[in-house]
Amino acid sequence: MKLIAGVDIGNSTTEVCIGGIEENGRFCFLSSASRMTTGTKGTLPNVLGIKAALEEALDQIHKPLSALDLVRLNEAAPVIGDTAMETITETIITESSMIGHNPSTPAGAGEAVGELIFLENIWKGVSGTPYIVVASNKFSYEEIAARLNQYIPELDVKGIILQADEAVLVENRLNKQVPIVDEVRHIHKIPQGKMAAIEVALPGTSIRMLSNPYGIATLLGLDAEETKSVTPIAKSLVGKRSAVVIRTPHGNMRENILPAGEITFHGTRELCVSIDAGADGIMEKLEEAGEIYDIDGQLNTNVGNMLSRIKTSMEDVTQRQNGDIRITDILAVDTLAPVEISGSLAGETCMEKAVGIAAMVKTQHLPMQQIAEKLEQELSVKAVVAGVEAVMASIGSMTTPGTKLPLAVLDMGGGSTDAAILEPDGTVRTTHQAGAGELVSMLIQTELGLKSRVTAEQIKKYPMGKVESLFHMRLENGAMQFFEESIDPRYYGHVVLLAPGEMLKIEEDIPMERILEVRREAKKKVFVRNAIRALRTVAPDHNLRKIPNVVLVGGSAEDFEIPEMLMEALSEYRIVCGRGNIRGCEGPRNAVATGLLLSYLGNRKSENTV
């Protein structure tokens, strides 16, 4: 038996399918495997992942690599997906006058205004002057309380700022009830002698005065211009339980203005659009520009810098000069991104309107042929580059039970969304568009303020629950799940992701409802919008109602909620839509690799090596 391998190099995974041709000419599928893609899609480091996937698939049929007679690679490599995020806002406060965070254990309640004084200098205090006392962690909570009790009768202490997590311990020992904010890491940066306002909300509520620009103006006596400049500060404090705002002289407040900028589409028509227009305006202008040759941004602006970074990041990968790299498609989505207020004392951020962009980066050449040659050298097996990815996905998807021509295919991967429609007469129309799973992960990480991209990936992939006792959890759909044995106490009170066979705790303190909202909106913004855009591109006369059925393939088609979202969105066009089941056994995976083998059967005369 002669063995042929189809190899699909994707942005995230490399999939292979092994087929055999018997002496009587009968063809059969033998095995398949999937491994993480090594390196950037379409580059020489891919060879390592290809070999690993081939070894795994051949092990299943107890054959060595040397038993292979031919390897067929997909030729979709000249397009690489990348993502980036920029805020739309033009003004960023670079030198702020506040600290404000959300410790879990402030003490007391109410508002206070006073002059900042460090505990070690409290003896310098003047009777009749309102003070807010600042205490670093070089003092124990007993020392802080004792010293304050000593001076409270003669000084007007209005509030306290602590570096350590000891607000309640200090409050319990004080002779006077005042609002106390703790867990201020960079307490040494607080300027002594300045006026400050402090606010602590009651449990279950959030601050009201310091999250309102006019509230800050009221407490600190600001004029109209100063009130305008503290708006980002107030926004950053919305929903927090405690905060401090410090008034500095007007000269200490500086702004760094970087325009949002314009995107230029070089296509059938050359058009410009401001990023301030938002995602809808950008995508409408993209469609008006027709077939795109290149996309760039205005110099020395937010979006110009972003698109330039995307192009230059490809230089090392492709070993090409920037002029050889073109952006041929983008997907823009509206979102909110945290912007750090430079000069803040506790790393505060405010959420600003932003646009996330997935860009399709194309070069004149990427070393697909070099990959084939390297495989031949290392495996001593004939390797050829054969088959456009979207066409191969269409052929492979035809092995899904219940399909017929004409057939539309959506291949949803990590970096791009491919669409193709295969007509009964054999003609195929394809499109390759930016935006898929990686952009969803970036949106989730950005909007939830997650430190780790891995956590964002896990949130994207798995449903959630909240452990409300040691014997039950509330699932994201509202149902309750009970357990005969107690849940690990480490998960108690936390939101967990329900991965196969285990629970994954989300370390950040974010309500489950908020995570659910962000996750679903991110998937709709990327996958639903991109699916309709891609299908309209390949549909006859660009009319979606002329597409009878759609098969969903690729890694993102395995998602637990994306196919249902697409079914709902496409139902208004009366399109039958669902996950593919390649060869009746693979699910939505392995469509391209399977198509590479099936297409070989019709090309045996041209590839007569086996």
C-alpha distance (Angstrom), angle and dihedral (degrees) to the residues before:
residue distance angle dihedral
M1 . . .
K2 3.80 . .
L3 3.80 116.0 .
I4 3.81 124.7 -144.1
A5 3.81 125.7 -176.3
G6 3.80 127.1 -154.4
V7 3.81 112.2 -155.3
D8 3.82 123.9 -163.6
I9 3.81 113.0 -169.4
G10 3.79 108.0 -159.4
N11 3.80 133.7 179.8
S12 3.80 91.5 -103.1
T13 3.80 108.1 13.3
T14 3.80 138.6 28.1
E15 3.81 113.0 -142.7
V16 3.78 127.6 -166.8
C17 3.78 134.9 -171.4
I18 3.82 124.3 -164.1
G19 3.79 120.8 -150.7
G20 3.78 132.1 178.3
I21 3.79 134.2 -147.5
E22 3.77 115.6 -154.1
E23 3.81 123.6 -148.3
N24 3.82 91.1 -99.2
G25 3.83 89.0 57.3
R26 3.79 95.8 -105.7
F27 3.81 113.2 146.4
C28 3.80 125.4 -150.0
F29 3.82 137.3 172.4
L30 3.78 112.1 -118.5
S31 3.83 111.1 176.8
S32 3.79 146.7 -26.7
A33 3.81 138.8 -154.2
S34 3.78 142.0 -178.9
R35 3.82 132.2 -149.1
M36 3.78 135.7 173.1
T37 3.82 112.2 -86.7
T38 3.79 110.9 -107.8
G39 3.79 112.6 -139.5
T40 3.80 126.7 -11.6
K41 3.78 115.6 -32.4
G42 3.80 111.7 -89.3
T43 3.81 98.3 20.4
L44 3.81 133.3 110.5
P45 3.84 95.5 -100.5
N46 3.85 85.5 68.9
V47 3.82 88.4 78.9
L48 3.80 92.5 76.4
G49 3.83 92.3 56.0
I50 3.81 91.8 44.0
K51 3.80 91.7 54.1
A52 3.81 91.9 47.9
A53 3.81 92.0 50.9
L54 3.82 92.1 46.1
E55 3.81 91.4 50.2
E56 3.80 91.3 50.7
A57 3.81 93.2 49.3
L58 3.81 93.1 46.0
D59 3.81 92.1 47.6
Q60 3.81 87.7 61.6
I61 3.82 89.6 62.5
H62 3.81 93.5 35.3
K63 3.79 95.5 -114.3
P64 3.84 130.3 134.1
L65 3.81 124.1 -127.5
S66 3.79 88.8 -106.0
A67 3.83 89.0 65.8
L68 3.81 91.7 71.1
D69 3.80 117.4 104.6
L70 3.82 101.0 -174.0
V71 3.82 139.0 9.7
R72 3.84 118.9 -158.3
L73 3.83 117.6 -162.0
N74 3.79 128.4 -162.9
E75 3.79 114.8 -116.0
A76 3.81 100.8 -143.2
A77 3.78 93.3 108.2
P78 3.82 101.0 107.5
V79 3.82 89.8 79.2
I80 3.80 123.1 70.2
G81 3.79 126.8 -178.0
D82 3.79 123.0 -138.2
T83 3.79 134.0 171.9
A84 3.78 136.0 -151.5
M85 3.77 139.2 169.9
E86 3.79 131.9 -145.1
T87 3.78 132.9 172.5
I88 3.77 117.5 -117.3
T89 3.80 94.0 -146.1
E90 3.81 114.3 105.5
T91 3.80 100.3 -156.1
I92 3.79 123.6 65.3
I93 3.81 121.8 -178.7
T94 3.80 105.6 -129.5
E95 3.80 100.2 179.1
S96 3.78 112.2 37.2
S97 3.75 132.6 -176.8
M98 3.75 104.3 -142.4
I99 3.71 150.9 73.8
G100 3.76 120.2 -156.4
H101 3.75 132.5 152.5
N102 3.77 140.7 148.2
P103 3.81 111.7 -102.3
S104 3.78 115.1 179.0
T105 3.79 93.8 -132.5
P106 3.83 115.2 45.3
A107 3.78 115.3 149.1
G108 3.75 136.1 -137.8
A109 3.80 122.4 11.8
G110 3.77 140.2 -113.7
E111 3.79 138.5 49.4
A112 3.78 131.4 -61.7
V113 3.80 135.4 -178.1
G114 3.77 124.1 -163.3
E115 3.78 150.2 124.2
L116 3.82 115.8 -71.9
I117 3.80 115.1 -115.2
F118 3.81 129.0 170.0
L119 3.78 117.1 -124.2
E120 3.82 92.8 -120.5
N121 3.82 88.9 57.3
I122 3.78 97.0 44.2
W123 3.81 89.8 110.3
K124 3.81 86.8 69.2
G125 3.80 91.0 61.3
V126 3.78 120.4 122.9
S127 3.77 122.3 -134.8
G128 3.80 113.5 -111.6
T129 3.83 95.1 27.3
P130 3.83 115.5 111.7
Y131 3.83 111.1 -125.8
I132 3.79 138.6 -167.4
V133 3.80 107.2 -155.7
V134 3.82 120.2 -141.4
A135 3.83 117.3 -155.1
S136 3.81 125.1 -174.9
N137 3.79 124.7 -152.9
K138 3.79 92.4 -98.7
F139 3.81 84.4 86.7
S140 3.80 121.2 67.0
Y141 3.79 118.3 -131.5
E142 3.83 89.6 -107.4
E143 3.81 90.9 54.4
I144 3.81 92.3 46.7
A145 3.82 93.1 50.2
A146 3.82 93.5 43.7
R147 3.80 94.2 50.4
L148 3.79 93.1 45.6
N149 3.80 91.8 49.0
Q150 3.79 87.6 52.5
Y151 3.83 93.1 55.8
I152 3.83 101.8 31.1
P153 3.84 93.5 87.6
E154 3.82 92.4 58.4
L155 3.85 102.6 28.2
D156 3.79 129.5 59.3
V157 3.85 100.7 -124.8
K158 3.82 107.6 -174.5
G159 3.82 101.2 172.8
I160 3.79 146.4 -13.6
I161 3.83 135.7 -129.2
L162 3.82 116.6 -159.9
Q163 3.78 131.7 -169.4
A164 3.81 95.1 -155.4
D165 3.80 126.9 64.4
E166 3.80 91.9 -104.7
A167 3.81 107.8 108.3
V168 3.79 95.5 122.5
L169 3.82 93.0 44.3
V170 3.82 90.8 53.3
E171 3.82 93.4 43.8
N172 3.80 92.1 53.4
R173 3.84 90.2 58.0
L174 3.80 99.6 43.1
N175 3.80 124.7 103.8
K176 3.83 90.1 -146.4
Q177 3.80 130.4 50.5
V178 3.83 112.0 -127.4
P179 3.83 134.2 153.6
I180 3.81 111.6 -90.7
V181 3.82 127.1 -165.1
D182 3.81 117.8 -166.6
E183 3.83 140.3 177.0
V184 3.84 93.9 59.4
R185 3.80 101.7 156.2
H186 3.82 101.4 -169.8
I187 3.78 96.2 43.8
H188 3.81 91.9 145.1
K189 3.82 89.0 69.7
I190 3.80 92.8 63.8
P191 3.83 109.0 112.2
Q192 3.79 110.6 -127.1
G193 3.80 116.7 -136.1
K194 3.82 95.9 29.7
M195 3.79 123.4 118.8
A196 3.78 115.5 -105.4
A197 3.79 137.6 -178.0
I198 3.78 120.8 -146.3
E199 3.80 128.7 -168.3
V200 3.80 133.1 -178.0
A201 3.81 120.2 -176.5
L202 3.79 126.4 -146.5
P203 3.84 116.3 -98.0
G204 3.78 111.4 -76.2
T205 3.80 93.9 22.0
S206 3.80 135.6 82.2
I207 3.78 133.3 -130.8
R208 3.81 117.7 -82.4
M209 3.81 109.6 -176.0
L210 3.82 101.4 46.6
S211 3.81 93.1 42.9
N212 3.81 88.4 58.5
P213 3.85 120.0 72.7
Y214 3.79 90.1 -144.7
G215 3.79 90.5 48.3
I216 3.82 89.7 55.9
A217 3.80 88.9 46.7
T218 3.80 90.4 51.8
L219 3.81 95.0 49.9
L220 3.82 97.1 41.7
G221 3.80 100.7 31.0
L222 3.82 98.5 -118.3
D223 3.79 126.0 176.2
A224 3.82 124.2 -131.6
E225 3.83 95.9 -87.6
E226 3.81 93.0 47.2
T227 3.80 90.0 47.9
K228 3.81 90.2 54.4
S229 3.81 91.3 51.4
V230 3.83 93.6 53.2
T231 3.81 94.0 53.7
P232 3.86 92.9 98.9
I233 3.81 88.0 50.1
A234 3.80 91.9 53.3
K235 3.82 91.0 46.8
S236 3.78 91.1 52.7
L237 3.80 90.7 55.3
V238 3.82 97.7 51.5
G239 3.81 110.6 125.2
K240 3.81 95.4 11.9
R241 3.78 124.0 128.8
S242 3.79 97.7 -142.7
A243 3.78 138.8 18.1
V244 3.77 146.3 161.9
V245 3.78 126.2 -148.1
I246 3.80 118.4 -166.2
R247 3.77 122.1 -158.2
T248 3.80 114.1 -137.1
P249 3.80 127.5 -178.2
H250 3.81 112.9 -78.9
G251 3.80 91.8 -110.6
N252 3.81 91.1 64.3
M253 3.81 92.1 63.8
R254 3.80 111.0 88.5
E255 3.79 132.4 172.3
N256 3.78 129.2 -151.1
I257 3.79 108.7 -156.3
L258 3.81 116.8 -158.7
P259 3.82 113.2 170.6
A260 3.78 117.4 -125.7
G261 3.80 89.2 -129.2
E262 3.80 137.9 -160.9
I263 3.80 134.7 -75.7
T264 3.81 117.6 -136.6
F265 3.81 119.3 -152.7
H266 3.81 113.7 -155.6
G267 3.77 102.1 -161.0
T268 3.77 141.3 110.9
R269 3.80 81.9 -41.1
E270 3.79 123.4 24.0
L271 3.80 107.5 -129.0
C272 3.81 136.1 169.1
V273 3.79 129.1 -151.3
S274 3.79 130.8 -178.1
I275 3.78 115.5 -122.6
D276 3.82 85.5 -132.6
A277 3.82 85.9 74.3
G278 3.80 87.8 74.3
A279 3.78 129.6 -139.3
D280 3.82 96.6 -52.1
G281 3.80 93.1 51.8
I282 3.81 92.1 46.4
M283 3.81 94.0 49.8
E284 3.81 93.0 46.0
K285 3.80 90.5 53.1
L286 3.83 90.4 47.0
E287 3.80 90.1 56.2
E288 3.81 91.8 48.1
A289 3.82 90.8 53.3
G290 3.82 91.6 65.5
E291 3.81 120.4 -155.5
I292 3.81 107.1 14.3
Y293 3.80 122.8 -136.3
D294 3.81 97.8 173.8
I295 3.82 142.0 -15.8
D296 3.79 127.0 -150.2
G297 3.79 139.8 163.3
Q298 3.79 137.4 -124.5
L299 3.81 113.0 -83.9
N300 3.82 119.2 -102.5
T301 3.79 94.4 12.8
N302 3.80 133.8 110.5
V303 3.79 95.3 -103.1
G304 3.82 93.7 39.1
N305 3.78 90.9 55.3
M306 3.81 90.9 46.1
L307 3.81 96.2 52.8
S308 3.80 91.1 42.7
R309 3.82 90.2 54.1
I310 3.80 90.5 51.5
K311 3.81 91.5 53.5
T312 3.79 96.2 43.4
S313 3.82 91.7 47.1
M314 3.81 87.2 63.4
E315 3.81 94.4 53.7
D316 3.80 96.4 81.5
V317 3.80 91.3 43.5
T318 3.78 96.3 49.9
Q319 3.81 98.9 28.9
R320 3.79 87.5 -133.5
Q321 3.79 132.3 128.4
N322 3.80 117.8 -106.1
G323 3.81 91.1 -106.1
D324 3.81 90.7 63.1
I325 3.80 92.1 56.1
R326 3.79 119.3 83.9
I327 3.81 133.1 -178.6
T328 3.80 105.4 -136.8
D329 3.81 100.9 175.8
I330 3.79 140.5 11.9
L331 3.77 136.2 -169.6
A332 3.80 114.0 -152.9
V333 3.81 122.9 -163.9
D334 3.79 130.2 -178.4
T335 3.77 116.5 -122.4
L336 3.79 143.7 144.0
A337 3.79 121.3 -101.8
P338 3.81 129.9 -169.9
V339 3.80 112.1 -115.5
E340 3.79 115.2 -161.5
I341 3.77 114.2 -130.6
S342 3.80 102.4 -133.6
G343 3.77 114.9 -134.2
S344 3.79 92.8 30.2
L345 3.76 116.7 137.2
A346 3.80 101.0 -135.0
G347 3.81 104.6 32.9
E348 3.80 93.9 -95.8
T349 3.78 120.7 -177.8
C350 3.77 134.9 -170.1
M351 3.80 124.4 -147.9
E352 3.79 112.0 -115.4
K353 3.78 131.6 -176.5
A354 3.78 108.1 -95.2
V355 3.77 140.6 172.4
G356 3.78 122.2 -132.1
I357 3.78 115.8 -152.6
A358 3.78 131.3 -163.8
A359 3.80 110.0 -164.4
M360 3.78 129.9 -162.8
V361 3.80 107.3 -139.1
K362 3.80 116.6 -159.6
T363 3.79 128.8 -173.6
Q364 3.78 131.4 -169.1
H365 3.80 91.0 -110.8
L366 3.77 138.0 1.4
P367 3.79 119.5 -170.3
M368 3.82 99.6 -100.8
Q369 3.77 89.7 133.6
Q370 3.79 88.9 48.2
I371 3.82 88.6 54.0
A372 3.79 89.6 53.1
E373 3.82 91.6 47.9
K374 3.80 92.6 48.5
L375 3.79 90.8 49.9
E376 3.80 89.5 51.8
Q377 3.81 90.5 51.4
E378 3.80 95.5 47.6
L379 3.81 98.8 38.7
S380 3.82 100.7 28.7
V381 3.80 86.2 -132.9
K382 3.80 129.3 126.0
A383 3.84 109.4 -103.3
V384 3.81 125.3 -172.6
V385 3.82 135.2 -179.5
A386 3.78 104.8 -126.1
G387 3.77 137.5 161.1
V388 3.81 134.4 20.6
E389 3.79 108.7 -99.3
A390 3.81 97.6 -123.8
V391 3.83 92.1 47.2
M392 3.79 91.9 49.3
A393 3.82 90.0 49.0
S394 3.82 89.1 54.0
I395 3.80 92.5 51.4
G396 3.78 92.2 46.5
S397 3.82 92.1 47.3
M398 3.81 90.3 57.9
T399 3.80 86.7 73.7
T400 3.84 88.8 68.5
P401 3.82 108.0 108.3
G402 3.81 113.2 -111.7
T403 3.81 98.3 27.4
K404 3.80 128.5 123.3
L405 3.79 139.0 172.8
P406 2.96 132.7 -52.3
L407 3.77 87.9 53.0
A408 3.81 128.6 175.7
V409 3.79 119.9 -157.9
L410 3.80 129.7 -161.5
D411 3.79 111.9 -162.7
M412 3.82 106.0 -166.3
G413 3.78 114.0 -172.0
G414 3.77 137.7 154.5
G415 3.80 101.4 -75.9
S416 3.79 107.1 16.7
T417 3.78 145.8 23.2
D418 3.81 115.1 -133.2
A419 3.78 123.3 -165.6
A420 3.78 130.3 -171.4
I421 3.77 136.5 170.0
L422 3.82 120.1 -153.6
E423 3.80 114.4 -156.3
P424 3.84 125.3 -154.1
D425 3.82 90.5 -110.7
G426 3.84 89.8 58.9
T427 3.81 98.2 -104.9
V428 3.79 115.8 138.5
R429 3.81 129.6 -161.1
T430 3.79 117.7 -165.1
T431 3.79 141.3 -178.6
H432 3.77 133.1 -172.4
Q433 3.81 115.6 -154.9
A434 3.78 137.0 -178.6
G435 3.77 122.1 -111.2
A436 3.81 133.4 58.1
G437 3.80 139.3 125.5
E438 3.82 98.1 -19.3
L439 3.81 92.0 56.5
V440 3.81 90.4 50.1
S441 3.81 90.3 53.1
M442 3.80 90.9 49.1
L443 3.81 92.3 51.0
I444 3.80 91.8 49.2
Q445 3.80 92.6 48.6
T446 3.81 92.9 46.5
E447 3.79 99.7 45.3
L448 3.81 94.3 44.0
G449 3.81 93.3 42.2
L450 3.82 92.9 -126.7
K451 3.79 119.1 176.1
S452 3.79 94.8 -149.0
R453 3.80 129.1 56.4
V454 3.83 87.1 -156.2
T455 3.82 89.6 64.0
A456 3.81 89.9 50.3
E457 3.82 90.0 51.2
Q458 3.80 90.6 50.9
I459 3.81 92.5 48.4
K460 3.82 88.2 52.1
K461 3.81 93.0 51.1
Y462 3.81 106.3 40.2
P463 3.83 137.9 51.6
M464 3.80 118.8 -120.5
G465 3.77 143.4 -129.7
K466 3.78 137.1 178.6
V467 3.79 118.7 -129.2
E468 3.82 103.3 -132.7
S469 3.81 98.0 169.9
L470 3.78 137.2 2.6
F471 3.81 89.4 -94.8
H472 3.80 106.1 38.7
M473 3.78 144.1 33.6
R474 3.80 134.1 -162.2
L475 3.80 111.5 -125.2
E476 3.79 122.8 -141.1
N477 3.82 91.0 -105.9
G478 3.82 90.7 57.3
A479 3.80 96.4 -103.5
M480 3.81 121.3 130.2
Q481 3.79 122.7 -128.0
F482 3.81 118.7 -160.7
F483 3.80 127.6 -159.6
E484 3.80 130.4 -151.9
E485 3.80 91.6 -149.7
S486 3.78 122.8 48.2
I487 3.80 119.7 -95.1
D488 3.81 117.1 -117.5
P489 3.85 105.0 -84.2
R490 3.82 89.5 -131.3
Y491 3.81 88.3 74.3
Y492 3.80 96.1 50.1
G493 3.80 112.2 125.1
H494 3.83 92.6 3.9
V495 3.79 134.1 113.8
V496 3.81 109.2 -115.5
L497 3.78 133.9 -168.4
L498 3.79 115.3 -129.1
A499 3.79 102.2 -133.4
P500 3.82 118.1 172.7
G501 3.80 107.4 -73.3
E502 3.82 96.6 -7.1
M503 3.79 147.3 54.2
L504 3.80 120.7 -120.2
K505 3.80 114.5 -154.8
I506 3.81 118.4 -140.0
E507 3.80 104.4 -137.2
E508 3.81 95.8 -160.4
D509 3.80 116.0 86.5
I510 3.81 98.3 -120.7
P511 3.82 123.6 143.0
M512 3.79 114.1 -109.8
E513 3.80 90.6 -126.5
R514 3.80 90.9 57.7
I515 3.82 92.8 49.3
L516 3.81 90.5 48.8
E517 3.80 92.2 50.2
V518 3.82 94.0 49.2
R519 3.82 93.8 44.8
R520 3.79 95.5 50.9
E521 3.81 94.4 42.6
A522 3.82 91.6 49.9
K523 3.81 91.5 52.8
K524 3.80 92.4 47.3
K525 3.81 93.1 48.0
V526 3.81 92.2 51.8
F527 3.80 110.4 27.2
V528 3.80 103.1 31.1
R529 3.79 93.8 43.8
N530 3.79 93.8 43.5
A531 3.81 93.7 45.4
I532 3.79 92.9 54.6
R533 3.81 91.0 43.9
A534 3.82 92.5 50.3
L535 3.82 95.8 44.2
R536 3.80 92.1 48.2
T537 3.82 88.6 53.6
V538 3.83 93.8 56.2
A539 3.83 98.8 33.2
P540 3.84 118.6 107.6
D541 3.84 106.8 -90.4
H542 3.82 85.5 -4.0
N543 3.81 87.7 -79.9
L544 3.80 113.1 140.7
R545 3.80 91.7 -159.1
K546 3.82 88.5 68.7
I547 3.83 90.7 65.6
P548 3.84 108.9 88.3
N549 3.80 100.3 -172.9
V550 3.80 140.7 6.2
V551 3.80 127.8 -155.9
L552 3.80 116.4 -155.7
V553 3.81 115.7 -144.7
G554 3.79 137.3 163.6
G555 3.79 133.7 64.5
S556 3.81 95.5 -61.8
A557 3.83 90.4 54.5
E558 3.82 86.1 69.7
D559 3.81 89.7 63.1
F560 3.80 114.5 120.9
E561 3.83 94.8 -125.7
I562 3.84 111.7 16.5
P563 3.86 96.0 82.0
E564 3.82 90.2 51.7
M565 3.82 90.5 49.8
L566 3.81 90.4 51.6
M567 3.80 92.9 45.7
E568 3.80 89.1 54.7
A569 3.82 93.9 45.5
L570 3.83 94.0 47.6
S571 3.80 95.7 42.6
E572 3.82 91.1 84.2
Y573 3.83 87.4 63.3
R574 3.84 90.7 49.6
I575 3.78 91.6 -118.1
V576 3.80 119.9 155.6
C577 3.80 103.8 -131.7
G578 3.78 132.7 176.3
R579 3.79 147.5 128.5
G580 3.76 115.5 -64.8
N581 3.79 120.7 -120.0
I582 3.78 102.4 -155.1
R583 3.82 112.6 -146.9
G584 3.81 86.4 -8.1
C585 3.80 91.5 -80.0
E586 3.83 112.6 55.0
G587 3.79 100.8 65.9
P588 3.83 113.5 -144.7
R589 3.81 92.4 -29.5
N590 3.80 129.7 94.4
A591 3.83 97.4 29.5
V592 3.82 96.0 132.6
A593 3.80 95.0 42.8
T594 3.80 90.1 48.9
G595 3.81 90.8 47.6
L596 3.81 90.6 52.4
L597 3.81 89.8 58.2
L598 3.80 94.9 44.1
S599 3.81 92.3 48.7
Y600 3.82 88.7 52.6
L601 3.78 90.6 63.2
G602 3.82 89.9 64.9
N603 3.80 93.1 43.6
R604 3.78 102.1 49.8
K605 3.77 93.1 117.3
S606 3.80 93.0 57.4
E607 3.81 92.5 42.6
N608 3.78 99.8 42.8
T609 3.78 95.4 157.8
V610 3.81 91.3 109.7
